[in-house]
Amino acid sequence: RKYKCKICEKSFTTSGHLARHSRIHTGERKHVCPYPGCDSRFARQDNCMQHYRTHLNPKNKSRKKKTLK
C-alpha cells in the first residue's frame, strides 16, 4: 500500500482510493439527491444514486433507518 493519507495515515493501494478517502476529512459532499424536495448530499455519486432509488421504490420504506452514533 503506497498511498498514505497525510491526516490519519491510513494506507491505500491506489491514488483514486486515497482521493475518495480524503473527502472524509474535507467534508465535501457535491452530489445532491435529484429527487424534488430532498436535500440529501453525498461525497460519492454511487451513494447518491443508491439513495435516490429509495424515493422511487416504496417497498424499501419498511427498512429500518440506520442512526449515526
N, C-alpha and C positions, 0 to 999 in steps of 0.2 A: 504494500500500500504506500504509494509515493506522494499522494496529495493530502496534505495535513492542514486542518483548519487552524488559523493563527489565533483564534479566540479561545476555542475549547480543546484544541489539539486532537480532535477526532480525525481519524485517517480514512481516506477513500481511494479506490482503485482508479477512478477516472476524474478528470478535471470537471466534467459535467456534473458528476455526483457531488463534488465539493461545492460547485456553484449553486446547486439546488439546496444543499445543506445551509449555505451562507444566508439564505433568506430567513432562516430561523432567528438569526442574530439581528438582522436588519428590520424584521417585521414587515417586509414588503409583501403586499397582497394585491397584485394588479389585476387578477382575474375576477370579474364581477358576475354574479349569477344573472343570466339574461331573463329570468322569469319576472314578469311585471310585479312590482311591489316587494320583491325580495332584495334585501341589501347585503346579502352574504358575499364575502370576498375571500379569495383563496390565493395561496402562493403558487399553486400548481394548477394548470388548466385541466388536467385529467381529474383532479379532485373537484374542481368547479363543475365539470360536466356530469360527474357522478352525482353530485348534489342536485343539479338541475333536473336530472331524471327522476328524482324523488317527487318533484312537483307534478310530473307527467304521469306517474304510476301510483294511483291512490292506494293500491294494495300494500305498499311499503309503509303506510301511515301507522299500521299496527305495531311496527317495530319499536322497541324501547329506545328512547333517546339517550345517547351517551352524555354523561356530565363530566365537565372538566374539574379536576381537583386543584 
